[in-house]
Amino acid sequence: MIADDPRNLELETRNSELVTQHSELETMHAAYAKPDTLIAAALAPLDWTRAVSVVVAFSLLAALAAQIVIPIGLVPITGQTFAVLLTGALLGSRLGAMAMTVYLIEGASGLPFFYGGTSGIPHLLGPTGGYLIAFPAAAFITGAFTEHGWDKRFLTAAGSMAIGSAVIMLSGWAWFAIITKTPLPAAFQLTVLQFIPGDVIKILLAAAVLPSGWALLRRRASQEK
């Protein structure tokens, strides 16, 4: 009988496998594109093309922020921390970390993307390299909190960014102390203590963006209905 034809059975098996694979891909895509961050909600559906564009755009934002420099000593104040925390909060853990990794690759490859237009691997591994190397981790951690709704309110948004900022500061402190052979208390004053007031201002400014952004999206959605 036709139903017993081995070729028909093989075709049915292959079709079943294809259907299963397609279902798994749809599930993965749905999980990836879930609008649990402000950018994902604003650009939904956030497909691969848009995701890559967003990652590159935010790596350039970090490069631009790095050119805002206030020289105060061995470690200058820059706008990078603001850009890193905002990137993680807006993009989420994975895309935020990707954007910061791309930024480091761009700067290490010779593009003038580090503070003051500097670049190269020697700068990345220099006395202030601890801050830079911590950028992907800080963006990932901040983004992870965002994906759990911490960006919906000002206080929780500020809290998630404070944790991300602490990661950057601690990494910068430890790295600077090791590279320059500076005692930990002295290194703490040079790399952490003097930056706390500025970081508080950056965190408050960045945290204010998130609830306001969600409010605008909800208002737009209500107007479109």
C-alpha positions as CSV (number, residue, x, y, z in Angstrom):
1,M,0.0,0.0,0.0
2,I,1.0,3.6,-0.6
3,A,1.0,4.3,3.1
4,D,3.6,1.7,3.6
5,D,5.9,3.1,1.0
6,P,9.3,3.8,2.7
7,R,9.8,7.0,0.6
8,N,6.5,8.4,1.9
9,L,7.5,7.5,5.5
10,E,10.8,9.2,5.0
11,L,9.2,12.4,3.6
12,E,6.7,12.5,6.5
13,T,9.6,12.2,9.0
14,R,11.5,15.0,7.3
15,N,8.4,17.3,7.2
16,S,7.9,16.6,10.9
17,E,11.5,17.5,11.7
18,L,11.2,20.7,9.7
19,V,8.0,21.7,11.5
20,T,9.7,21.1,14.8
21,Q,12.8,23.2,13.8
22,H,10.6,26.0,12.6
23,S,8.7,26.0,15.8
24,E,12.0,26.1,17.8
25,L,13.3,29.0,15.7
26,E,10.1,31.0,16.3
27,T,10.3,30.4,20.0
28,M,14.0,31.6,20.1
29,H,13.1,34.6,18.0
30,A,10.2,35.5,20.3
31,A,12.4,35.3,23.3
32,Y,15.1,37.4,21.7
33,A,12.7,40.1,20.4
34,K,10.7,40.3,23.6
35,P,10.2,44.0,24.2
36,D,11.4,44.0,27.8
37,T,13.6,47.0,27.3
38,L,12.8,50.6,26.2
39,I,14.6,50.3,22.9
40,A,13.1,46.8,22.2
41,A,9.6,48.2,22.8
42,A,10.2,51.4,20.8
43,L,11.7,49.5,17.8
44,A,9.5,46.3,18.0
45,P,9.9,44.0,16.4
46,L,13.6,44.1,17.1
47,D,15.0,41.8,14.4
48,W,18.6,41.0,13.8
49,T,19.2,43.9,11.4
50,R,17.8,46.4,13.8
51,A,19.7,44.8,16.7
52,V,23.0,45.1,14.9
53,S,22.3,48.7,14.0
54,V,21.4,49.5,17.6
55,V,24.6,47.8,18.9
56,V,26.8,49.8,16.5
57,A,24.9,53.1,17.2
58,F,25.4,52.7,21.0
59,S,29.1,51.8,20.6
60,L,29.4,55.2,18.7
61,L,27.5,56.9,21.6
62,A,30.2,55.6,24.0
63,A,32.9,56.8,21.7
64,L,31.3,60.3,21.6
65,A,30.8,60.4,25.4
66,A,34.5,59.5,25.8
67,Q,35.4,62.8,24.2
68,I,33.8,64.7,27.0
69,V,36.8,65.0,29.3
70,I,37.4,67.0,32.5
71,P,41.1,66.5,33.4
72,I,41.5,66.3,37.2
73,G,44.7,64.2,37.5
74,L,45.9,60.8,36.4
75,V,42.3,59.6,35.8
76,P,40.1,62.2,34.1
77,I,36.4,62.5,34.4
78,T,34.6,61.5,31.1
79,G,31.1,60.9,29.9
80,Q,31.7,57.2,29.3
81,T,30.1,55.9,32.5
82,F,26.9,57.7,31.6
83,A,26.9,56.1,28.1
84,V,27.7,52.6,29.4
85,L,24.9,52.6,32.0
86,L,22.4,54.1,29.7
87,T,23.4,51.6,27.0
88,G,22.8,48.6,29.4
89,A,19.5,50.1,30.6
90,L,18.1,50.8,27.2
91,L,19.4,47.7,25.3
92,G,19.3,45.0,28.0
93,S,22.0,42.6,29.1
94,R,23.0,40.9,25.9
95,L,22.8,43.8,23.4
96,G,24.2,46.2,26.0
97,A,27.3,44.0,26.6
98,M,27.7,43.5,22.8
99,A,27.6,47.3,22.2
100,M,30.3,47.9,24.8
101,T,32.4,45.0,23.5
102,V,32.2,46.4,20.0
103,Y,33.2,49.8,21.4
104,L,36.3,48.3,23.0
105,I,37.2,46.5,19.8
106,E,36.8,49.7,17.8
107,G,39.1,51.6,20.2
108,A,41.7,48.9,20.5
109,S,41.8,48.5,16.7
110,G,43.1,52.1,16.3
111,L,39.9,54.2,16.0
112,P,40.2,57.4,18.2
113,F,37.3,56.3,20.4
114,F,38.9,56.3,23.9
115,Y,38.9,59.4,26.0
116,G,40.6,62.4,24.3
117,G,40.8,60.7,21.0
118,T,43.2,58.0,22.2
119,S,43.2,54.4,20.9
120,G,45.1,51.2,20.7
121,I,45.7,48.1,22.8
122,P,48.4,49.8,25.0
123,H,45.8,52.4,26.1
124,L,43.3,49.6,26.8
125,L,45.8,47.8,29.0
126,G,47.1,51.0,30.6
127,P,46.5,52.4,34.1
128,T,42.9,53.3,33.3
129,G,42.2,50.0,31.4
130,G,40.3,48.5,34.3
131,Y,37.4,50.9,33.7
132,L,37.2,50.1,30.0
133,I,37.4,46.3,30.5
134,A,34.5,46.5,32.9
135,F,32.2,48.3,30.5
136,P,30.6,45.1,29.0
137,A,30.0,43.6,32.4
138,A,28.5,46.8,33.8
139,A,26.2,47.1,30.8
140,F,25.2,43.5,31.1
141,I,24.4,43.8,34.8
142,T,22.5,47.0,34.4
143,G,20.6,45.5,31.5
144,A,19.7,42.4,33.5
145,F,18.0,44.5,36.1
146,T,16.3,46.4,33.4
147,E,14.9,43.2,31.9
148,H,13.2,42.6,35.2
149,G,11.4,45.9,35.2
150,W,13.8,48.0,37.2
151,D,13.8,50.7,34.6
152,K,10.0,51.4,35.1
153,R,10.6,53.5,38.2
154,F,13.2,56.2,39.0
155,L,14.6,54.7,42.2
156,T,15.0,51.2,40.9
157,A,16.5,52.5,37.7
158,A,19.0,54.5,39.7
159,G,19.7,51.4,41.8
160,S,20.5,49.2,38.8
161,M,22.9,51.9,37.4
162,A,24.6,52.4,40.8
163,I,25.4,48.7,40.8
164,G,26.7,48.9,37.2
165,S,28.8,51.9,38.2
166,A,30.2,50.1,41.2
167,V,31.4,47.3,38.9
168,I,33.3,49.9,36.8
169,M,34.8,51.7,39.8
170,L,35.9,48.5,41.5
171,S,37.5,47.2,38.4
172,G,39.2,50.5,37.7
173,W,40.5,50.7,41.3
174,A,42.0,47.2,41.4
175,W,43.5,47.5,37.9
176,F,45.1,50.9,38.6
177,A,46.6,49.7,41.9
178,I,48.1,46.6,40.2
179,I,49.5,48.4,37.1
180,T,50.9,51.4,38.9
181,K,51.8,49.5,42.1
182,T,49.9,52.1,44.2
183,P,48.7,51.1,47.7
184,L,45.0,50.3,47.7
185,P,44.0,53.3,49.9
186,A,45.8,55.8,47.8
187,A,44.5,54.1,44.6
188,F,40.9,54.3,46.0
189,Q,41.2,58.0,46.5
190,L,42.6,58.5,42.9
191,T,40.2,56.2,41.1
192,V,37.0,56.0,43.1
193,L,36.5,58.5,45.8
194,Q,36.9,61.7,43.7
195,F,34.5,60.3,41.1
196,I,31.6,59.5,43.3
197,P,29.9,63.0,43.2
198,G,30.1,63.0,39.4
199,D,28.8,59.5,39.1
200,V,25.9,60.3,41.3
201,I,24.9,63.1,38.9
202,K,25.4,60.8,35.9
203,I,23.2,58.1,37.4
204,L,20.4,60.5,38.3
205,L,20.4,61.9,34.8
206,A,20.4,58.5,33.1
207,A,17.8,57.1,35.5
208,A,15.5,60.0,34.8
209,V,15.5,59.0,31.1
210,L,14.0,55.6,31.6
211,P,10.6,56.1,33.3
212,S,10.1,59.2,31.1
213,G,10.7,57.0,28.0
214,W,8.2,54.4,29.1
215,A,5.6,57.1,29.8
216,L,6.1,58.4,26.3
217,L,5.7,55.0,24.8
218,R,2.5,54.3,26.7
219,R,1.1,57.7,25.7
220,R,1.9,57.0,22.0
221,A,0.3,53.5,22.3
222,S,-2.8,55.0,23.8
223,Q,-3.1,57.6,21.1
224,E,-2.7,55.0,18.3
225,K,-5.6,52.9,19.7
